[in-house]
C-alpha cells in the first residue's frame, strides 16, 4: 500500500506541477488557482505558481526519502516529522481551497488536497 501511495503522490504532484507550469507560461486556467480571480495570472501570481512547483518538488523529495525510494545518507526515520508536516500542509490546503471564491477551484482542488493528505498519512504510518 505504501508503494502505491508514493507513486500516486508523485503522479499527482507531477500533474500539479504541470498545471502550475502552464499558469506560469500564461495558460488561461486561472479560474482553478489562486482564488480564480484571473483567467490569465498576473506576474505576481505566476511567480507564486513557480514557487508552488518548487514546493511540490520538495514534497516529492520528502515522500520519496520517507519511503526509502531515494536516500541522502539520512535514515528515512529522520523524515518522519517532515512527512507529517506535509500531511498537515495538505489538510490546511483543503480548508483554503474550500474557502476559495472560485467555483472551479472549490470543485477540484479540495479533492486533490484531500487525496494527497490521506496518501501522505499512509506514507507517514509505514
Protein Blocks (a to p, Z undefined) as FASTA:
>chain_A
ZZmmmmmmmmmmmmmmmmmmmmmnopakllmgghimafbacfklmmmmmmmmmmmmmmmm
mmmmmnomacehiafklmmmmmmmmmmmmmmmmmmmmmpmblklmmmmmmmmmmmmmmmm
mmmmZZ
